[in-house]
Amino acid sequence: MEFLLDYGLFLAKIVTVVVALLAILVIVKAVGGRHSAARGELEVTNLTEQHKHTVEHMEHHLHDDAFIKARHKAEKKDEKNKNKQRGKQIKKAAKEGELDTGRDPHLFVLDFKGSIDAKEVASLREEVTAILAVARDGDEVLLRLESGGGMVHGYGLASSQLDRLKNAGLPLTISVDKVAASGGYMMACIADKIVSAPFAIVGSIGVIAQLPNFHKLLKKHDIEFEQLTAGEFKRTLTMFGENTDKARDKFKQELEETHGLFKDFIREHRPQLELDNVATGEHWFGTQAKALGLVDEIKTSDDLVVEACKEKTVLAIHYAEKKTLKNKLAGVAGEAADSVLLKLISRGQRPIV
């Protein structure tokens, strides 16, 4: 009897814990659904001011107080003259019926660290839209790009977002510090100028698709796999069924067609390239890529930003998407699982550039 009582109490505890967990999940789902449409925020960082503070901090350790005081006095005088000149420009423009703030030219800095499905394009489109809303003559854009490529449609859309800047007449420079290969290079070739670090990986103008096939393993254990389609080539290669030569030939044809479109895209934006020499799927280091015409200059993005700080106001633009409570609780494990599934399933059915 005592055993049954203890067992009953144990079951009651288990039921209580399960009910509590279900209640938490229901609340999380409700809260997440309520805020699922929440927009992100545009973050703007003044890199010119950051650089200025860095220089001042270093100079305090290198020079005496007299030098620092004299330099500050000279800077204030220059700033006063500059503001005076700007005020005259604004008044003159107002008399002529024009709107002129007299502001310095800006360099807008974007960062794109691309994943296999190029999901970062969601933030990129917001950043591009924000820049186009305020850009004026004399402004430029620098994109710090890092990507080894991925799904064709994702990187095609990312390239189209950069094309919006070009169509608006904004000079675009793309800097590659680490890698811009395949779909990453598809984005890079949109730029007016491609700048690469000496050992950055560039190129890989090719298309790949790969998938495992478990047909023999299933057959060994007497497991049948059925796949029904309407349309001869609705599905060509499969992970679980027996693949035919006809299906392989069709899939290979699709890869060749995608490669052809990829080459046509690059030919349109970088007509000076000898595509027969570089569209082989190979990649090169930055210095080699420059010799082949894949990039225009060997420098790091840091060099570009520091140079621009001397003449322009440099602003880093980043659109941060708001994460719902549900997404936060999902954690890193869920994202890792999604990534693995994406690679196993999507790679098998869609070409990767």
KOLNUMAR-411979 format. One record per residue (C-alpha): x, y, z; residue in three letters. Coordinates in Angstrom, 3 decimals. Example, Ala and Ser with C-alpha at 12.3 -4.5 7.8 and 13.67 -1.06 7.14 Angstrom:
2
[site [12.300; -4.500; 7.800]; Ala]
[site [13.670; -1.060; 7.140]; Ser]
# end
This chain:
353
[site [0.000; 0.000; 0.000]; Met]
[site [2.809; 2.359; 0.871]; Glu]
[site [4.446; 1.549; -2.454]; Phe]
[site [1.289; 2.490; -4.363]; Leu]
[site [1.053; 5.759; -2.435]; Leu]
[site [4.666; 6.667; -3.250]; Asp]
[site [4.126; 5.701; -6.873]; Tyr]
[site [1.003; 7.854; -7.057]; Gly]
[site [2.860; 10.845; -5.643]; Leu]
[site [5.634; 10.289; -8.160]; Phe]
[site [3.158; 10.253; -11.042]; Leu]
[site [1.517; 13.394; -9.695]; Ala]
[site [4.872; 15.177; -9.700]; Lys]
[site [5.550; 14.078; -13.286]; Ile]
[site [2.117; 15.277; -14.443]; Val]
[site [2.655; 18.618; -12.680]; Thr]
[site [6.021; 19.141; -14.397]; Val]
[site [4.589; 18.215; -17.815]; Val]
[site [1.619; 20.566; -17.388]; Val]
[site [3.941; 23.377; -16.286]; Ala]
[site [6.176; 22.854; -19.330]; Leu]
[site [3.169; 22.836; -21.660]; Leu]
[site [1.911; 26.056; -20.082]; Ala]
[site [5.300; 27.718; -20.608]; Ile]
[site [5.370; 26.612; -24.249]; Leu]
[site [1.856; 27.986; -24.833]; Val]
[site [2.841; 31.346; -23.303]; Ile]
[site [6.058; 31.505; -25.340]; Val]
[site [4.158; 30.714; -28.533]; Lys]
[site [1.549; 33.363; -27.789]; Ala]
[site [4.145; 36.023; -27.011]; Val]
[site [6.231; 35.063; -30.037]; Gly]
[site [3.206; 35.210; -32.317]; Gly]
[site [2.187; 38.587; -30.953]; Arg]
[site [5.605; 40.086; -31.707]; His]
[site [6.446; 38.113; -34.843]; Ser]
[site [5.906; 41.167; -37.020]; Ala]
[site [8.187; 43.381; -34.959]; Ala]
[site [10.613; 45.287; -37.109]; Arg]
[site [14.311; 45.549; -36.479]; Gly]
[site [16.371; 48.657; -35.834]; Glu]
[site [18.837; 50.545; -37.994]; Leu]
[site [22.133; 51.029; -36.177]; Glu]
[site [24.447; 53.834; -37.338]; Val]
[site [28.047; 54.080; -36.112]; Thr]
[site [30.240; 57.081; -36.915]; Asn]
[site [33.557; 55.476; -37.862]; Leu]
[site [35.147; 58.878; -38.464]; Thr]
[site [34.570; 59.837; -34.834]; Glu]
[site [35.814; 56.443; -33.673]; Gln]
[site [39.014; 56.869; -35.670]; His]
[site [39.456; 60.391; -34.339]; Lys]
[site [39.122; 59.191; -30.738]; His]
[site [41.643; 56.412; -31.385]; Thr]
[site [44.197; 58.877; -32.755]; Val]
[site [43.651; 61.273; -29.841]; Glu]
[site [44.061; 58.459; -27.335]; His]
[site [47.357; 57.390; -28.884]; Met]
[site [48.661; 60.943; -29.119]; Glu]
[site [48.076; 61.500; -25.416]; His]
[site [50.656; 58.768; -24.854]; His]
[site [53.075; 60.140; -27.456]; Leu]
[site [53.065; 63.939; -26.932]; His]
[site [53.135; 66.391; -24.052]; Asp]
[site [50.223; 68.573; -22.937]; Asp]
[site [51.541; 71.646; -24.781]; Ala]
[site [51.409; 69.854; -28.120]; Phe]
[site [47.928; 68.451; -27.458]; Ile]
[site [46.637; 71.885; -26.437]; Lys]
[site [48.091; 73.561; -29.545]; Ala]
[site [46.629; 70.923; -31.811]; Arg]
[site [43.171; 71.225; -30.257]; His]
[site [43.313; 74.981; -30.741]; Lys]
[site [44.205; 74.567; -34.416]; Ala]
[site [41.417; 72.020; -34.891]; Glu]
[site [38.841; 74.352; -33.337]; Lys]
[site [39.945; 77.152; -35.640]; Lys]
[site [39.660; 74.906; -38.707]; Asp]
[site [36.231; 73.726; -37.596]; Glu]
[site [35.068; 77.310; -37.066]; Lys]
[site [36.189; 78.324; -40.562]; Asn]
[site [34.575; 75.251; -41.996]; Lys]
[site [31.244; 75.979; -40.276]; Asn]
[site [31.407; 79.588; -41.451]; Lys]
[site [31.931; 78.505; -45.041]; Gln]
[site [29.136; 75.971; -44.739]; Arg]
[site [26.776; 78.654; -43.428]; Gly]
[site [27.504; 80.829; -46.464]; Lys]
[site [26.752; 77.907; -48.794]; Gln]
[site [23.425; 77.238; -47.083]; Ile]
[site [22.364; 80.904; -47.245]; Lys]
[site [23.344; 81.137; -50.899]; Lys]
[site [21.399; 78.008; -51.742]; Ala]
[site [18.356; 79.294; -49.828]; Ala]
[site [18.369; 82.555; -51.814]; Lys]
[site [18.439; 80.570; -55.025]; Glu]
[site [15.499; 78.476; -53.866]; Gly]
[site [17.522; 75.302; -53.393]; Glu]
[site [17.886; 73.022; -50.394]; Leu]
[site [21.530; 72.563; -49.530]; Asp]
[site [22.639; 71.448; -46.086]; Thr]
[site [26.278; 71.948; -47.031]; Gly]
[site [27.160; 68.636; -45.407]; Arg]
[site [30.366; 66.745; -46.125]; Asp]
[site [30.252; 63.777; -48.488]; Pro]
[site [29.596; 60.466; -46.744]; His]
[site [30.942; 56.962; -47.109]; Leu]
[site [28.322; 54.424; -46.046]; Phe]
[site [29.882; 51.153; -44.888]; Val]
[site [27.931; 47.891; -45.032]; Leu]
[site [28.916; 44.405; -43.897]; Asp]
[site [27.724; 41.186; -45.521]; Phe]
[site [28.883; 37.901; -44.016]; Lys]
[site [26.943; 35.461; -46.143]; Gly]
[site [25.580; 32.058; -45.154]; Ser]
[site [24.724; 29.245; -47.562]; Ile]
[site [21.135; 30.475; -48.053]; Asp]
[site [22.131; 34.174; -48.025]; Ala]
[site [19.547; 34.926; -45.333]; Lys]
[site [21.544; 38.091; -44.553]; Glu]
[site [19.929; 39.659; -47.618]; Val]
[site [16.944; 40.530; -45.390]; Ala]
[site [19.108; 43.043; -43.523]; Ser]
[site [20.958; 44.126; -46.674]; Leu]
[site [17.772; 45.247; -48.408]; Arg]
[site [16.827; 47.418; -45.406]; Glu]
[site [20.311; 48.962; -45.282]; Glu]
[site [20.287; 49.718; -49.013]; Val]
[site [16.838; 51.277; -48.780]; Thr]
[site [17.967; 53.498; -45.881]; Ala]
[site [21.035; 54.693; -47.793]; Ile]
[site [19.069; 55.460; -50.952]; Leu]
[site [16.654; 57.563; -48.890]; Ala]
[site [19.382; 60.003; -47.768]; Val]
[site [22.275; 59.692; -50.252]; Ala]
[site [23.384; 62.766; -52.160]; Arg]
[site [25.948; 63.642; -54.806]; Asp]
[site [29.450; 62.873; -53.599]; Gly]
[site [28.383; 60.005; -51.339]; Asp]
[site [29.785; 56.504; -51.817]; Glu]
[site [29.196; 52.990; -50.478]; Val]
[site [31.702; 50.430; -49.232]; Leu]
[site [30.587; 46.832; -48.731]; Leu]
[site [32.846; 44.603; -46.628]; Arg]
[site [32.063; 41.203; -48.086]; Leu]
[site [32.774; 37.748; -46.702]; Glu]
[site [31.126; 34.744; -48.335]; Ser]
[site [32.032; 31.409; -49.832]; Gly]
[site [28.800; 31.315; -51.832]; Gly]
[site [25.550; 29.384; -51.542]; Gly]
[site [22.125; 29.085; -53.128]; Met]
[site [21.722; 30.705; -56.512]; Val]
[site [18.439; 32.478; -55.821]; His]
[site [19.680; 33.877; -52.483]; Gly]
[site [22.878; 35.352; -53.900]; Tyr]
[site [21.044; 36.493; -57.005]; Gly]
[site [18.774; 38.587; -54.789]; Leu]
[site [21.746; 39.906; -52.806]; Ala]
[site [23.395; 40.993; -56.062]; Ser]
[site [20.175; 42.706; -57.126]; Ser]
[site [20.161; 44.718; -53.884]; Gln]
[site [23.662; 46.001; -54.675]; Leu]
[site [22.506; 46.804; -58.200]; Asp]
[site [19.979; 49.214; -56.670]; Arg]
[site [22.911; 51.312; -55.445]; Leu]
[site [24.505; 51.298; -58.896]; Lys]
[site [21.236; 52.244; -60.594]; Asn]
[site [20.959; 55.218; -58.231]; Ala]
[site [24.390; 56.424; -59.344]; Gly]
[site [26.157; 55.727; -56.049]; Leu]
[site [29.784; 54.600; -56.504]; Pro]
[site [30.169; 51.141; -54.944]; Leu]
[site [33.385; 49.566; -53.709]; Thr]
[site [33.492; 45.999; -52.421]; Ile]
[site [36.305; 44.933; -50.132]; Ser]
[site [37.248; 41.285; -49.614]; Val]
[site [39.389; 40.649; -46.547]; Asp]
[site [38.902; 36.874; -46.336]; Lys]
[site [36.778; 35.280; -49.053]; Val]
[site [34.431; 36.178; -51.908]; Ala]
[site [34.007; 32.950; -53.815]; Ala]
[site [31.289; 31.645; -56.112]; Ser]
[site [28.061; 33.408; -55.039]; Gly]
[site [30.221; 35.818; -53.051]; Gly]
[site [32.063; 36.790; -56.232]; Tyr]
[site [28.701; 37.122; -57.992]; Met]
[site [27.972; 39.915; -55.523]; Met]
[site [31.462; 41.403; -55.797]; Ala]
[site [31.390; 41.827; -59.564]; Cys]
[site [28.530; 44.363; -59.201]; Ile]
[site [31.005; 46.885; -57.740]; Ala]
[site [32.737; 49.725; -59.562]; Asp]
[site [35.895; 48.580; -57.798]; Lys]
[site [36.834; 45.304; -56.080]; Ile]
[site [39.544; 45.568; -53.450]; Val]
[site [41.124; 42.446; -51.989]; Ser]
[site [43.535; 41.580; -49.191]; Ala]
[site [46.670; 39.806; -50.493]; Pro]
[site [45.648; 36.348; -49.282]; Phe]
[site [41.875; 36.634; -49.606]; Ala]
[site [40.231; 33.813; -51.566]; Ile]
[site [38.554; 35.028; -54.750]; Val]
[site [36.876; 33.347; -57.707]; Gly]
[site [35.375; 29.857; -57.775]; Ser]
[site [33.139; 30.756; -60.719]; Ile]
[site [31.400; 27.424; -60.946]; Gly]
[site [28.316; 25.493; -59.847]; Val]
[site [28.076; 22.417; -57.639]; Ile]
[site [25.347; 20.143; -56.290]; Ala]
[site [25.880; 17.047; -54.186]; Gln]
[site [23.776; 14.653; -52.133]; Leu]
[site [24.113; 11.257; -50.483]; Pro]
[site [22.124; 8.294; -51.797]; Asn]
[site [20.835; 5.671; -49.360]; Phe]
[site [19.150; 3.407; -51.911]; His]
[site [21.520; 0.456; -51.462]; Lys]
[site [21.315; 0.692; -47.671]; Leu]
[site [17.505; 0.706; -47.753]; Leu]
[site [17.448; -2.169; -50.207]; Lys]
[site [19.779; -4.202; -47.969]; Lys]
[site [17.257; -3.873; -45.124]; His]
[site [14.234; -4.532; -47.376]; Asp]
[site [12.950; -0.972; -47.065]; Ile]
[site [11.106; 0.370; -50.102]; Glu]
[site [11.024; 4.036; -51.049]; Phe]
[site [8.293; 5.461; -53.258]; Glu]
[site [8.290; 8.864; -54.929]; Gln]
[site [5.382; 10.000; -57.054]; Leu]
[site [5.610; 13.001; -59.395]; Thr]
[site [3.594; 14.617; -62.148]; Ala]
[site [5.958; 15.849; -64.825]; Gly]
[site [8.923; 13.851; -66.104]; Glu]
[site [11.557; 16.049; -64.507]; Phe]
[site [9.704; 17.305; -61.449]; Lys]
[site [12.436; 15.561; -59.460]; Arg]
[site [15.624; 14.231; -61.027]; Thr]
[site [18.099; 12.896; -58.463]; Leu]
[site [16.860; 11.536; -55.149]; Thr]
[site [18.469; 10.682; -51.809]; Met]
[site [16.493; 7.471; -51.222]; Phe]
[site [15.435; 6.072; -54.584]; Gly]
[site [17.484; 4.546; -57.391]; Glu]
[site [18.910; 7.262; -59.641]; Asn]
[site [18.929; 6.724; -63.393]; Thr]
[site [21.408; 7.882; -66.031]; Asp]
[site [18.634; 9.928; -67.627]; Lys]
[site [18.030; 11.762; -64.336]; Ala]
[site [21.775; 12.391; -63.921]; Arg]
[site [22.062; 13.783; -67.447]; Asp]
[site [19.122; 16.127; -66.846]; Lys]
[site [20.589; 17.334; -63.544]; Phe]
[site [23.963; 17.883; -65.182]; Lys]
[site [22.254; 19.895; -67.924]; Gln]
[site [20.645; 22.120; -65.282]; Glu]
[site [24.035; 22.704; -63.665]; Leu]
[site [25.539; 23.689; -67.021]; Glu]
[site [22.671; 26.097; -67.677]; Glu]
[site [23.174; 27.701; -64.265]; Thr]
[site [26.906; 28.001; -64.919]; His]
[site [26.139; 29.682; -68.243]; Gly]
[site [23.891; 32.239; -66.531]; Leu]
[site [26.583; 32.821; -63.909]; Phe]
[site [29.188; 33.523; -66.601]; Lys]
[site [26.830; 35.805; -68.513]; Asp]
[site [26.210; 37.787; -65.316]; Phe]
[site [29.931; 38.276; -64.713]; Ile]
[site [30.573; 39.090; -68.380]; Arg]
[site [27.977; 41.877; -68.149]; Glu]
[site [29.548; 43.493; -65.075]; His]
[site [33.250; 42.792; -65.712]; Arg]
[site [33.588; 42.597; -69.494]; Pro]
[site [37.380; 42.881; -69.288]; Gln]
[site [37.682; 39.399; -67.775]; Leu]
[site [38.927; 36.463; -69.849]; Glu]
[site [36.149; 34.144; -68.693]; Leu]
[site [37.618; 31.043; -70.331]; Asp]
[site [40.578; 31.403; -67.975]; Asn]
[site [38.712; 32.157; -64.739]; Val]
[site [35.292; 30.461; -64.999]; Ala]
[site [36.709; 27.011; -64.299]; Thr]
[site [35.554; 26.711; -60.683]; Gly]
[site [39.071; 27.456; -59.399]; Glu]
[site [39.847; 30.046; -56.756]; His]
[site [42.885; 32.280; -56.324]; Trp]
[site [44.532; 34.384; -53.649]; Phe]
[site [44.165; 38.158; -53.857]; Gly]
[site [47.473; 38.926; -55.577]; Thr]
[site [46.819; 36.191; -58.163]; Gln]
[site [43.259; 37.413; -58.638]; Ala]
[site [44.517; 40.924; -59.395]; Lys]
[site [46.812; 39.609; -62.121]; Ala]
[site [43.821; 37.800; -63.655]; Leu]
[site [41.586; 40.884; -63.451]; Gly]
[site [39.216; 39.427; -60.876]; Leu]
[site [40.006; 42.304; -58.481]; Val]
[site [41.243; 45.841; -59.074]; Asp]
[site [43.420; 46.670; -56.075]; Glu]
[site [45.251; 44.988; -53.203]; Ile]
[site [44.259; 46.584; -49.887]; Lys]
[site [42.313; 45.756; -46.762]; Thr]
[site [38.986; 47.292; -45.800]; Ser]
[site [40.769; 48.997; -42.883]; Asp]
[site [42.965; 50.913; -45.343]; Asp]
[site [39.893; 52.113; -47.227]; Leu]
[site [38.056; 53.238; -44.093]; Val]
[site [41.044; 55.106; -42.625]; Val]
[site [41.694; 56.900; -45.936]; Glu]
[site [38.028; 57.896; -46.225]; Ala]
[site [37.983; 59.286; -42.662]; Cys]
[site [40.360; 62.043; -43.803]; Lys]
[site [37.915; 63.444; -46.377]; Glu]
[site [34.457; 62.044; -45.628]; Lys]
[site [32.114; 61.268; -42.792]; Thr]
[site [32.203; 57.486; -42.610]; Val]
[site [29.068; 55.817; -41.253]; Leu]
[site [28.675; 52.083; -40.673]; Ala]
[site [25.072; 51.040; -41.330]; Ile]
[site [23.673; 47.847; -39.829]; His]
[site [20.060; 46.668; -39.727]; Tyr]
[site [19.566; 44.432; -36.679]; Ala]
[site [16.488; 42.254; -36.793]; Glu]
[site [14.609; 41.937; -33.532]; Lys]
[site [14.500; 38.405; -32.150]; Lys]
[site [11.288; 37.249; -30.553]; Thr]
[site [11.270; 35.484; -27.199]; Leu]
[site [10.451; 32.255; -28.999]; Lys]
[site [13.499; 32.608; -31.250]; Asn]
[site [15.768; 33.359; -28.312]; Lys]
[site [14.587; 30.280; -26.421]; Leu]
[site [15.162; 28.121; -29.478]; Ala]
[site [18.877; 28.659; -28.865]; Gly]
[site [21.975; 27.790; -30.752]; Val]
[site [21.114; 24.077; -30.924]; Ala]
[site [18.034; 24.728; -33.039]; Gly]
[site [19.938; 26.965; -35.428]; Glu]
[site [22.657; 24.352; -35.790]; Ala]
[site [20.075; 21.668; -36.582]; Ala]
[site [18.449; 23.915; -39.193]; Asp]
[site [21.842; 24.545; -40.757]; Ser]
[site [22.651; 20.840; -41.021]; Val]
[site [19.269; 20.033; -42.561]; Leu]
[site [19.618; 22.921; -44.997]; Leu]
[site [22.970; 21.631; -46.196]; Lys]
[site [21.837; 18.013; -46.526]; Leu]
[site [18.514; 18.628; -48.232]; Ile]
[site [18.868; 21.857; -50.201]; Ser]
[site [22.272; 21.069; -51.627]; Arg]
[site [20.875; 17.954; -53.183]; Gly]
[site [18.105; 19.669; -55.124]; Gln]
[site [19.381; 23.189; -55.829]; Arg]
[site [22.628; 24.288; -57.440]; Pro]
[site [25.177; 26.031; -55.245]; Ile]
[site [27.315; 28.882; -56.577]; Val]
# end
